[in-house]
């Protein structure tokens, strides 16, 4: 293998590794709901949408998902539609495997000393806590996986359509536009499957209100992280060299 091809292969492995790590972490930490205002020591922001009132509470998964958006665009830029589709399906497989492993671990009988030690540390039922954290509801898991793969596939198509229209210019535009559409779909699919179809049976106004607030937050975070996209492009160009980076981009656009 030529050194230049080896560098491109290593780049894909590193990008894919960060992508998969963030995707899996996002799924597992997402079981926690945090208050954004309290986290920053601010007064609660009371919003009102579709007749529903609430404050800025989000799943902890939103901490890492914006990085998945950035990595999607970077992989898209240099490895094209096939690269993103491949790593997205791999992510779905690994997320499913991770949840299966979690359910197997939950089903194991807890050691008595482990339960007793944790009870002494203020966790009265560590087995129940462990199951509650790692054993997310099946509706939530299904909704998250479906939303993820649909959002990724939509993102890659929109990214490349804008790339063909604008060429190498307006990196921020194709990154923002593709994320805006894909996350609009993602934000509402996961809530609809997990909480409208699922056992909680949210009302449509509640579904629309919570989905809108989550979408606005995701887009705000995605826009704030756009400079990282330019930083990543600069680092990749230094690593591959200008000629090789341009070759990968041309091939990605053509495919």
C-alpha angles and dihedrals in degrees: 000000000000116000090240092054091046090055091052091049092049090048091054091048092051094046092045091048093054090044094052094042093053092045094052094042089049091055095051101040089045091082088080119082114205134191109238095199095050091047090061095036093248131139115266114273107221112207127187122200132160089354092305123117127203149133132250102285119153141173112262087237089081087075093071105022094080087061088054088056091052093047090048090057093045093050089045091052096052105024103029135214094322092053094053094042091050095050091043092056090045088053091052090051093048094045090051090048091049092053091047090052090049092052091049090050091049091053092057114103109253119240111250094229090052091054092045095048092051092045087058089052093056101270104112096190111022093173091057091045091049091050092046093052101040099029100070115181117276091238090055092048093048092045092049094049095046092046092048097052095042091048092049095049092048091047094055094049095049092044092056095043090056090044091056091050098045104029116205093338128092100032089167091055098055092041093050097041095048091047092046093057098037094048092046087059094040096049094054101036094057093048094045095052096039101040111015100040091025126082096279093063098204117203117251093248090053091046092051094044097049092041092052094049091048091048093051090051093049092049092047090053092045093052091046090055096050091102087064088062090059091045090052091050091051094049092047092050091051091048098046100029125244096274096050093043090053091047092053091048092050092049091046091052093046093050 
